[in-house]
């Protein structure tokens, strides 16, 4: 049973995607700005049902590519 709890914990921390709330925390932005960014066609987000998310690696590439730029939403 203990191994199952540990496995679940590791899976949670090794998620491949960021939610809107996690994106807010990463960038220090509010909810409205996070959703605007997710809905921006130039941002690498995806939508599953009514949930927006972004793959961590795609987010890291986007950040690097847009370093020093002004992002207009």
Helices and strands as residue ranges (DSSP letters): H 2-13, E 17-19, H 20-27, H 31-39, E 45-48, E 51-55, H 56-65
